[in-house]
């Protein structure tokens, strides 16, 4: 961790953190506020759980490890609510890890989004299942069997999408998932 990062992490644990501007932020992580406890029925992940279980524990150490061989390593996250915590930027700075600026809604710029659609299609070819064990087995097998050529195709398509977004100067005329002049094709 960078200098001072331990204090921020400790502040997150205690529910306080002092920013460089000198204002002490205080919050309460408890069931009443819903900030600390995410109930199974609510689904998803909140910023605090993301910060504690993924960001500080897994993502930042992984990025630091990548920096050993590739000093210019930059982390890409979408703008899911859990990724947009105000305090996350301070922690990135303290760890001396760069985060790429990313548009709020950009499924075509993230190759993993294509994988979810593909896997859903592949795992339901013989009909859907309500058996959790069978469903898990199908998804794990599909993930293991995912062709590298498919992954490469999705990654290579990102360049086209970025060029189109730049050409349109970020305007909302961009039709996600298709090249200029192509009709939208629905595959089920």
Secondary structure as UniProt FT lines:
FT   TURN            3..4
FT   HELIX           5..14
FT   STRAND          16..18
FT   TURN            20..21
FT   STRAND          24..26
FT   TURN            31..34
FT   TURN            40..42
FT   HELIX           47..49
FT   HELIX           50..59
FT   HELIX           60..69
FT   TURN            71..72
FT   STRAND          74..75
FT   HELIX           81..83
FT   HELIX           86..95
FT   STRAND          98..99
FT   HELIX           107..109
FT   HELIX           111..123
FT   TURN            124..126
FT   HELIX           132..145
FT   HELIX           148..167
FT   TURN            168..170
FT   TURN            172..173
FT   TURN            176..177
FT   TURN            180..181
//
